């Protein structure tokens, strides 16, 4: 049974989907004003593991994601400038040109990391109609009020506001916009949040704007996910994912507006991953302590080296990024690839046929324990070292495991040697048997020149492809 940690209940629970064999997942997408850094990408990696695990366990997954291309301010609260418009000014582009530029780069990064693309994707700018419709429902039910600057959600009208956040006291919720309290004196409660911005004050020159029943303006950040998730998946759906930084503000506000509007849960499970750290601090663009996949490449590391690194730490544990750490991950992945490129010249038979099933059960057990990927990797390496299972069977099971791990190992595996190499190895074995060691060594060098390395063992030669 799959058990997942549900932030909403703050405990591991047995996962049971709303539909018997279909799981609907919503993952918060990127704000496309700049390149995604590897801290951002860690979240998409563990979400990919969740999706792959569900598929491995026999579920059909419907995966939806938003693209934020308007309304996300430089603070996750209601303060600062719109990130898209600020980025556009810096690069001398129009807001939507900038957004499409970094949206394209984001999906390129997902592909490089072997992350499966969501089945359904919607941009905030393409769903303004749905966002306005949702605000109108909230207005009709008495959950909104108007100031000079915006339409706000009145959190005091919702009894269980903030239930996703572990802090019990509403005054302690990190949702209050202290700066906005000063800017907008008509704001009733610090934790109230904007549903629709008017073209007033700092936003009077906002380029992206739409007509609405309340006046021309643009949507707040939180409303887009409620509108998009409902449009793409319905409400409720099974799982909502994201980074833990979304718990106190973004996801708290999503729950508030969706459940106030439709009087039913938004999602049954809320799953959050921990930060990627650099020297003990969260990796972030605002601090300037971030790396992109291109930065890793410049230092000699591939995207799948980083993917392996993230698998080695549980998604709910902080991962401290170091160059030594990713080097270790690279070495481990390299050793795994070398193993998959090794062929026995005299294939051995497995001594215990049922052991393969035992390893598969161990692998599934690790995944079912709240996506314990470090334990799943440990099972893989234990399998490799097990001398009671032959090489071919090990490789087949590793490729099966890679349906979840996503390391692209199908491109690395060799099950048999080319006939020319096989013939040369056979001739060398005959020369060794005849104690013609000089000739055998010459043939070994010829084989190595063709890209194959021979390792002589008591069981016979192992031949590894080196290129």
QUIMO-V932345 format. One record per run of one state. SS is the DSSP state (h for helix, s for strand, l for the rest). FROM is the first residue (numbers start at 1). TO is the last residue. Records with the same first field share a line. If there is no record, write none. Layout:
BEGIN
SS=FROM-TO + FROM-TO
END
This chain:
BEGIN
l=1-2 + 7-10 + 15-21 + 28-30 + 32-37 + 57-59 + 69-72 + 74-81 + 92-94 + 113-119 + 127-127 + 141-143 + 147-149 + 154-154 + 158-169 + 173-177 + 184-192 + 199-200 + 204-209 + 211-216 + 220-220 + 234-236 + 263-266 + 274-275 + 279-280 + 283-292 + 299-302 + 312-318 + 322-322 + 341-341 + 345-354 + 370-372 + 386-390 + 406-408 + 412-418 + 434-436 + 450-451 + 458-459 + 466-467
s=3-6 + 11-14 + 22-27 + 31-31 + 60-68 + 73-73 + 82-82 + 120-123 + 144-146 + 150-153 + 193-198 + 210-210 + 217-219 + 237-243 + 267-273 + 276-278 + 281-282 + 319-321 + 342-344 + 369-369 + 452-457 + 460-465
h=38-56 + 83-91 + 95-112 + 124-126 + 128-140 + 155-157 + 170-172 + 178-183 + 201-203 + 221-233 + 244-262 + 293-298 + 303-311 + 323-340 + 355-368 + 373-385 + 391-405 + 409-411 + 419-433 + 437-449
END
